[in-house]
Amino acid sequence: SATEAVAIAKRLGFPVVAKGVSAALPHKSDAGAVLVGLSSVKAVRAAYEQIVEAVIRHGGGAPEGVLIAEQVADGIELVLGANLDPEVGPVILFGTGGVELELYRDVALAPPPLDERRALALIEATRAGLLIAGYRGRPALDVKAAVQALIGLSGLMTDAGGRIQSVDINPFLLRRRGGVALGGLVVLADHGA
């Protein structure tokens, strides 16, 4: 409820992010169901109502809920992904994420399983890898967190044994210490009826 959303926002501390929870809307930001920078009780209440309306308007029916989360912004947005290709099997993806993914197409691909060396090589095959290393005087980011996330994603695809069609973690915010998945989508493989 809007009241619960406000209580959670107060507990987390402002600013917060509000995001509609609906399996019918895989890309919630495109539907207006993600609002950032909410810095007051009034803003959280308004966001709650706006998100519910946006989910309904985009054919998602009433949302399952509205997620309230701490807003974090220090770092760079990356994409981590995996896809079950019909020809070659699982493939892991890494690159520049967020909305910039569609602008730059700075991604690299590798088959699992990934170990530390192979995950680092995947990162270094992108321009995002330069930013992570501390490009032009910027501080270096936690490359070990990105490596561990890629190894974990690789392990998930391997362990799933073909039951997962794709995983899209976008954005994955890599920071000076650690990384945070800010959005994610998992699509199960369709094995027919």
Salt bridges, closest charged atoms under 4 A:
ASP74 OD1 - ARG175 NH2 2.72
ASP106 OD1 - ARG127 NE 3.91
